[in-house]
């Protein structure tokens, strides 16, 4: 089985991708991304989940429910985690336009968490409060997820809160959040989960909101790519980007592995193989690194 970590050991990203024009891509600025945010507004509370409840009870079999519950819980908890841990980056703005856009990201993440909370309450039937639903969803998570979101992300955010002017801490946070959590984990999961639900023709309300969430996430990742490209002009920060990626890629790869499955073996989730998932994630990551202008040195799987 080729894992995400194995794929990154194939060599420098600049030699893997033949999309030579990527390095000269013109990225949207924070001001442009803020203006795009204004044009792409949506209301989580207005999405109709009536058919989703019927589908969940009548068209999703028990095995699919177990797999979907793990998938959905990872997103639900992930949205809550990034919402609460984002304040440090907002404090670290370097221009008024960046400040405005970063504030929109935190609002987006709160909206995403609200979408999942409504889905868990109205479709899955989780009674109680927002907090009790989060607690129940946490029971589905694997250990790598908890390390990534409760340790690595929190630590990076706390360093920025302590010193918003620390550019190394800012690079670490953006690599963790925008490149790996959003750019690798979220967008990969969104791609496969959306495909599965659309092919089955189920949970239309969830899919409607999930596609809007993905739209927001692409805007966020665009900001992270812009910032890291700017930062990488400093050789020391370019090295910092590489070091942070190498440090966190093993944990990132393990987040994809469903609980109870041997990570050294091939696995499948909702009909998609581990090779398909890891290849999709690796391709997306390497393209962004090519735009940033930072290669990923070979790393050894361990």
N, C-alpha and C positions, 0 to 999 in steps of 0.2 A: 504494500500500500504506500502511495506517495503522500506524505503529510505536507502541510504548509511549510513546516520546518525543512523537510527534505527538499522541497522545491526551491527554497531560498539558498540551498547549498550548491546550486548548479552554477553559480558564478555571479559576476557583477551584472546588475540589471541592464546597464547600458549595452552590454554585449548580448543579452538575451533578446531584447526587443529590437525588431527591425523597423519600428515606427519612428524613423529618425526625426520626423518633423515635430514630435512631441516636445522636444527640448526648447522649441521656439514658440510654443503656444502662448497667446496673450490671455492672461487670467483676469477675471473680474476683480475689481478693487472692492474693499469693504463698503465704500459709498454705493457702488453699483449693486452690490449684494443686498445692502439695506433697501434700496429702491425696489429691487426684485421682491424682497420680502413683503413690501407694502402691496405689491400687485398679486401676491399669491396667498392671500388670507383665506382661512377656512375655519369653520366652527365645529369642534368635536361634538358638541351637545346637539347638533342638528342632524347627525347621521342616524338613519333609521336602522335599528337592529332587530326588528320584529322577525324577519325571515331567518335571521341568524339563529335565533332561539329554536325555531322549528327544525332547522337543519341540524343543529347540535344534538337535539333529542332523537331525531328520526333518521338522519342520513349519515351520521358519523359513527362508525363501529367502535367498540371498546378499545381495540388496539390503536386505532387512529386517534382516539381521544387521549390516550396516554402519551403518544408521540407529540400531538399538537399541544397538550398541556405543558410539556417541557419547553417546546419551542416558544409558546406564548409567554410562559413565565419568565424566560430569559429576557424577552423584550420588555415586559411589564416592569420587572425589577431594574433592568438596565435604564429605562427612561426615568425612573425615580432617582436612581443613583446619579445620573449625569445632571439632572435638574438641581439636586442639592449640592453637588460638588463643583458647580460652574462659576460661583461668585468670584473666586480668585482670578479667573481669566478676565472677567469683566473689569475687575480692578486694575488689571495689567494693560489696559488699552494704551496705545501710543499716539492716537489721533482722535479727534472728535468723531470722524466717520467710523473708525474701528470701534469706539465705545458704543455708538448707536447700533452697529451690526451685532456686536457681542451680546448686547442686551436682548436683541430679538432671539438669539439662540436659546437663551435661558427660558424665555417665554415659550418658544417652540417645544422645548423638552417637557415643560409643564403641561402643555396641551397634549402632547403624545401620551403622557402618563394618564391624563384624564380620559383619553380615548380607551386605553386599556382598562382603566377602572370601570368605566361604563360597560365594557364588554364582559368583564368578569362578573359584574353585578347582574346585568340584564340577560346575558346569554349563558354563562357558565353557572349562574345561580349562587354565587358566593355571597352569603349574607354578611351583615355587619358593617363595619366602617371601611374607608379607604385603607386605613392602616392594617386592619385585620385581613383584608384581601391580600395586601402585600406580604404579610406574614405567611399566609397559606401558600402563596406563589413561591416564596423563598424555599419551601420544602422540596421543590422540584429541581433546584439548581445543582450543578456539579461543583467540585472544589475549585477548579480552575477559574470558573466564573467569579467566585467569591474572592479569589486572590486578585484577579484583574480589577474588579470594581470596588471591592471593600478595602483593598490594600494599596495597589499601585495607583489607581485613580485618586483615592483619598489623599495619599501621601503627596502626590504631585500638586493637588489643589491646595493642601495646607502650606506647602512651600511658597506658593504664590501669594496666599493670604498673608503670610509672614513678611514677604518682601515682593510687592508687585513689580518692582523694577528689576528683578532678577531674570535676565533674558534666558539663562540656561534653564531655569525652572519653567519659564514659559514655553521654551522649545520642548522640554520633557512632557509638559501637560498636553501640548498640541499633538505631539507624536502619539501619546497614549490615547487621547480622546478622538482626535479627528482622523488620524491615519489608521489606527488599529481598532478602536471600539466602533467608530462610525464607518470608516472606509473599508475595513476588513469584515468585522463581525456583523454589524447592522445591515449594511448594503448587501452582503452575501446572503444573510438569512432572509432578508426581504425578497430578494430575487427568487429564491427557491420556494419559500412559503407562498408567495403570491402566485407563482406558476402552479403549484399544487392545488390551491383553492380554486383558481380559475378553471383549471382542467376538470376539476370535480364539479364545478358550478355550485359551490356552497359558500356560505357566510358572506353574502354580498355587501352587507354593511361594514363588516370588518375590513374587507378588501378595499372598499372605497376609502376608508380612513387610513388604511395601511399605505395605499398609494400616495396619499397626501403627506403622510409621514415621510415616505421615501423622497418625495419632492423636497421637503424641508432638509432632509439629511444630505442630499446632493448639494444643496446650497451651503450647508455647514462645511462639508468636506472641501468645497471650492475655496472657502475662506482659509481652512487649514493648509491647503496646497499653496495658496497665495503667500501666506505668512512664512511657511517653511522655505519657499523659493527665495523670498527676500532675505531670510535669516542665513540661508546657505551661502550667500555671498561672502560671509565671514567663515574662513576655513575651520576655525575652532568650533563654530556652531554646526557646520556641515558634519564634522566628525561627531558632534554630540547627537545629531539626528541618527546617524548610523549606529552609534553605541546604544541608544535607547531602543531602536528597532531590534537589534540583536538581543538585548536584554529581555525584551517582552515577547518576542515572537514565539518562543516555546509555550508560554502560558496561553497566548492568543490561540495557537493551534489546538490546544487542549480544550478550550471553551466549546469548540464545535462538537466534541465527542459526547454523545448522549450518556447519561448516568448508567452505570452497570455494564458498560461495554469496555472490553480490553482495548486501550488506545493503540496498542501495537498491531491490532488486527484490522482487517477491512470492516467497515460498518456501513449501514445505510439508514437513512431517515426519510420517511415519507416517499420512499422509492428512489431517492437520489443517493448515489454512492459517495463514499468518503473522497474518492479521487475526483469526482465531479465538483464537489464542494470546495476542496482545497485548490483545485486548478482555477476555479472561478475567482477565489479570493486572491490567489497569487498573481493572476493576470491584472486584476484591478490595482493591487498594491504596486506592482512594478511599473505600470503606466504612470501612476502618480509620482513615483520616485523619479522617473525619467523627466517629467515636467519640472520637478523641483531641482533636478540637476545633481542628485545624490545617488550614488551607486550603493548597492547592498553587498558588502563583501561576503565571500563564502563563509558559511557557518557550519559547524559540525553538529549533526543531530546527536543528542545525548539524553 
